[in-house]
Amino acid sequence: MSDHVYKIVELMGSSTSSIEDAIQTAIKRADQTLRNLRWFEVVQTRGHVENGMVYQYQVVLKVGFTLEGEGP
Protein backbone atom coordinates (compact mmCIF):
# COMPACT_ATOMS: atom_id res chain seq x y z
CA MET A 1 0.00 0.00 0.00
CA SER A 2 1.41 3.38 -0.96
CA ASP A 3 1.26 6.58 1.04
CA HIS A 4 -1.11 9.28 -0.16
CA VAL A 5 -1.16 13.05 0.07
CA TYR A 6 -4.58 14.67 -0.08
CA LYS A 7 -5.64 18.17 -1.00
CA ILE A 8 -8.76 19.37 0.82
CA VAL A 9 -11.27 21.88 -0.58
CA GLU A 10 -14.45 23.21 0.93
CA LEU A 11 -17.72 23.20 -1.01
CA MET A 12 -21.31 24.19 -0.36
CA GLY A 13 -24.13 22.32 -2.05
CA SER A 14 -27.82 23.14 -1.97
CA SER A 15 -31.09 21.46 -2.87
CA THR A 16 -34.79 22.07 -2.46
CA SER A 17 -35.30 18.29 -2.03
CA SER A 18 -33.03 16.98 0.74
CA ILE A 19 -29.70 17.10 2.54
CA GLU A 20 -28.58 14.01 0.62
CA ASP A 21 -29.39 15.71 -2.69
CA ALA A 22 -27.43 18.80 -1.60
CA ILE A 23 -24.40 16.55 -0.95
CA GLN A 24 -24.79 14.86 -4.35
CA THR A 25 -25.09 18.25 -6.07
CA ALA A 26 -21.80 19.44 -4.58
CA ILE A 27 -19.94 16.18 -5.30
CA LYS A 28 -21.21 15.91 -8.89
CA ARG A 29 -20.19 19.48 -9.63
CA ALA A 30 -16.74 19.08 -8.04
CA ASP A 31 -16.19 15.89 -10.05
CA GLN A 32 -16.45 17.96 -13.25
CA THR A 33 -13.27 19.92 -12.45
CA LEU A 34 -11.35 17.90 -9.82
CA ARG A 35 -9.76 14.51 -10.37
CA ASN A 36 -9.22 11.70 -7.89
CA LEU A 37 -11.99 12.61 -5.42
CA ARG A 38 -11.71 10.16 -2.52
CA TRP A 39 -13.80 11.26 0.46
CA PHE A 40 -16.03 13.95 1.92
CA GLU A 41 -17.01 15.18 5.37
CA VAL A 42 -20.15 17.18 6.11
CA VAL A 43 -19.00 20.02 8.37
CA GLN A 44 -22.14 22.14 8.42
CA THR A 45 -25.82 21.67 7.69
CA ARG A 46 -28.26 24.52 7.41
CA GLY A 47 -31.28 25.59 5.43
CA HIS A 48 -33.42 28.41 4.18
CA VAL A 49 -36.96 28.92 5.49
CA GLU A 50 -39.79 30.65 3.65
CA ASN A 51 -43.34 31.06 4.96
CA GLY A 52 -42.64 28.75 7.90
CA MET A 53 -41.45 25.85 5.72
CA VAL A 54 -38.05 24.51 4.71
CA TYR A 55 -37.36 25.93 1.27
CA GLN A 56 -33.76 24.85 0.69
CA TYR A 57 -31.20 22.54 2.32
CA GLN A 58 -27.57 23.62 2.37
CA VAL A 59 -24.48 21.61 3.34
CA VAL A 60 -20.84 22.60 3.65
CA LEU A 61 -18.45 19.77 2.79
CA LYS A 62 -14.74 19.19 3.04
CA VAL A 63 -13.74 17.10 0.05
CA GLY A 64 -10.41 15.30 -0.26
CA PHE A 65 -8.66 14.23 -3.44
CA THR A 66 -5.27 12.66 -4.06
CA LEU A 67 -2.56 14.67 -5.72
CA GLU A 68 -1.18 13.39 -9.00
CA GLY A 69 2.45 12.62 -9.70
CA GLU A 70 5.32 11.23 -7.68
CA GLY A 71 5.99 12.41 -4.16
CA PRO A 72 9.40 13.27 -2.72
C-alpha atoms as an extended CHARMM CRD file, in Angstrom:
* protein
*
        72  EXT
         1         1  MET       CA              0.0000000000        0.0000000000        0.0000000000  PROA      1               0.0000000000
         2         2  SER       CA              1.4110000000        3.3830000000       -0.9630000000  PROA      2               0.0000000000
         3         3  ASP       CA              1.2610000000        6.5760000000        1.0400000000  PROA      3               0.0000000000
         4         4  HSD       CA             -1.1130000000        9.2830000000       -0.1560000000  PROA      4               0.0000000000
         5         5  VAL       CA             -1.1620000000       13.0510000000        0.0670000000  PROA      5               0.0000000000
         6         6  TYR       CA             -4.5820000000       14.6710000000       -0.0770000000  PROA      6               0.0000000000
         7         7  LYS       CA             -5.6390000000       18.1680000000       -1.0050000000  PROA      7               0.0000000000
         8         8  ILE       CA             -8.7630000000       19.3720000000        0.8200000000  PROA      8               0.0000000000
         9         9  VAL       CA            -11.2650000000       21.8760000000       -0.5760000000  PROA      9               0.0000000000
        10        10  GLU       CA            -14.4530000000       23.2150000000        0.9270000000  PROA      10              0.0000000000
        11        11  LEU       CA            -17.7200000000       23.2010000000       -1.0110000000  PROA      11              0.0000000000
        12        12  MET       CA            -21.3060000000       24.1890000000       -0.3650000000  PROA      12              0.0000000000
        13        13  GLY       CA            -24.1340000000       22.3180000000       -2.0510000000  PROA      13              0.0000000000
        14        14  SER       CA            -27.8190000000       23.1450000000       -1.9720000000  PROA      14              0.0000000000
        15        15  SER       CA            -31.0860000000       21.4600000000       -2.8720000000  PROA      15              0.0000000000
        16        16  THR       CA            -34.7910000000       22.0710000000       -2.4600000000  PROA      16              0.0000000000
        17        17  SER       CA            -35.2950000000       18.2930000000       -2.0320000000  PROA      17              0.0000000000
        18        18  SER       CA            -33.0340000000       16.9790000000        0.7430000000  PROA      18              0.0000000000
        19        19  ILE       CA            -29.7000000000       17.0990000000        2.5360000000  PROA      19              0.0000000000
        20        20  GLU       CA            -28.5800000000       14.0140000000        0.6170000000  PROA      20              0.0000000000
        21        21  ASP       CA            -29.3910000000       15.7080000000       -2.6920000000  PROA      21              0.0000000000
        22        22  ALA       CA            -27.4270000000       18.7950000000       -1.5990000000  PROA      22              0.0000000000
        23        23  ILE       CA            -24.4000000000       16.5510000000       -0.9520000000  PROA      23              0.0000000000
        24        24  GLN       CA            -24.7870000000       14.8610000000       -4.3490000000  PROA      24              0.0000000000
        25        25  THR       CA            -25.0940000000       18.2480000000       -6.0660000000  PROA      25              0.0000000000
        26        26  ALA       CA            -21.7990000000       19.4360000000       -4.5770000000  PROA      26              0.0000000000
        27        27  ILE       CA            -19.9350000000       16.1820000000       -5.2960000000  PROA      27              0.0000000000
        28        28  LYS       CA            -21.2060000000       15.9100000000       -8.8850000000  PROA      28              0.0000000000
        29        29  ARG       CA            -20.1890000000       19.4840000000       -9.6300000000  PROA      29              0.0000000000
        30        30  ALA       CA            -16.7390000000       19.0840000000       -8.0430000000  PROA      30              0.0000000000
        31        31  ASP       CA            -16.1880000000       15.8900000000      -10.0500000000  PROA      31              0.0000000000
        32        32  GLN       CA            -16.4450000000       17.9580000000      -13.2490000000  PROA      32              0.0000000000
        33        33  THR       CA            -13.2670000000       19.9190000000      -12.4460000000  PROA      33              0.0000000000
        34        34  LEU       CA            -11.3500000000       17.9040000000       -9.8190000000  PROA      34              0.0000000000
        35        35  ARG       CA             -9.7600000000       14.5060000000      -10.3750000000  PROA      35              0.0000000000
        36        36  ASN       CA             -9.2190000000       11.6950000000       -7.8890000000  PROA      36              0.0000000000
        37        37  LEU       CA            -11.9870000000       12.6070000000       -5.4230000000  PROA      37              0.0000000000
        38        38  ARG       CA            -11.7070000000       10.1590000000       -2.5250000000  PROA      38              0.0000000000
        39        39  TRP       CA            -13.8030000000       11.2630000000        0.4580000000  PROA      39              0.0000000000
        40        40  PHE       CA            -16.0250000000       13.9480000000        1.9230000000  PROA      40              0.0000000000
        41        41  GLU       CA            -17.0110000000       15.1790000000        5.3680000000  PROA      41              0.0000000000
        42        42  VAL       CA            -20.1490000000       17.1840000000        6.1150000000  PROA      42              0.0000000000
        43        43  VAL       CA            -19.0050000000       20.0200000000        8.3670000000  PROA      43              0.0000000000
        44        44  GLN       CA            -22.1450000000       22.1360000000        8.4230000000  PROA      44              0.0000000000
        45        45  THR       CA            -25.8220000000       21.6730000000        7.6870000000  PROA      45              0.0000000000
        46        46  ARG       CA            -28.2650000000       24.5250000000        7.4120000000  PROA      46              0.0000000000
        47        47  GLY       CA            -31.2810000000       25.5850000000        5.4290000000  PROA      47              0.0000000000
        48        48  HSD       CA            -33.4170000000       28.4090000000        4.1820000000  PROA      48              0.0000000000
        49        49  VAL       CA            -36.9570000000       28.9230000000        5.4900000000  PROA      49              0.0000000000
        50        50  GLU       CA            -39.7920000000       30.6530000000        3.6480000000  PROA      50              0.0000000000
        51        51  ASN       CA            -43.3370000000       31.0550000000        4.9550000000  PROA      51              0.0000000000
        52        52  GLY       CA            -42.6350000000       28.7470000000        7.8990000000  PROA      52              0.0000000000
        53        53  MET       CA            -41.4480000000       25.8500000000        5.7220000000  PROA      53              0.0000000000
        54        54  VAL       CA            -38.0500000000       24.5060000000        4.7110000000  PROA      54              0.0000000000
        55        55  TYR       CA            -37.3640000000       25.9270000000        1.2730000000  PROA      55              0.0000000000
        56        56  GLN       CA            -33.7610000000       24.8450000000        0.6920000000  PROA      56              0.0000000000
        57        57  TYR       CA            -31.2050000000       22.5380000000        2.3220000000  PROA      57              0.0000000000
        58        58  GLN       CA            -27.5680000000       23.6240000000        2.3730000000  PROA      58              0.0000000000
        59        59  VAL       CA            -24.4780000000       21.6060000000        3.3360000000  PROA      59              0.0000000000
        60        60  VAL       CA            -20.8430000000       22.5980000000        3.6460000000  PROA      60              0.0000000000
        61        61  LEU       CA            -18.4470000000       19.7660000000        2.7930000000  PROA      61              0.0000000000
        62        62  LYS       CA            -14.7410000000       19.1870000000        3.0440000000  PROA      62              0.0000000000
        63        63  VAL       CA            -13.7440000000       17.1000000000        0.0450000000  PROA      63              0.0000000000
        64        64  GLY       CA            -10.4100000000       15.3010000000       -0.2610000000  PROA      64              0.0000000000
        65        65  PHE       CA             -8.6640000000       14.2310000000       -3.4370000000  PROA      65              0.0000000000
        66        66  THR       CA             -5.2740000000       12.6570000000       -4.0600000000  PROA      66              0.0000000000
        67        67  LEU       CA             -2.5640000000       14.6740000000       -5.7190000000  PROA      67              0.0000000000
        68        68  GLU       CA             -1.1800000000       13.3910000000       -9.0000000000  PROA      68              0.0000000000
        69        69  GLY       CA              2.4500000000       12.6200000000       -9.6970000000  PROA      69              0.0000000000
        70        70  GLU       CA              5.3190000000       11.2350000000       -7.6790000000  PROA      70              0.0000000000
        71        71  GLY       CA              5.9860000000       12.4120000000       -4.1600000000  PROA      71              0.0000000000
        72        72  PRO       CA              9.4030000000       13.2670000000       -2.7180000000  PROA      72              0.0000000000
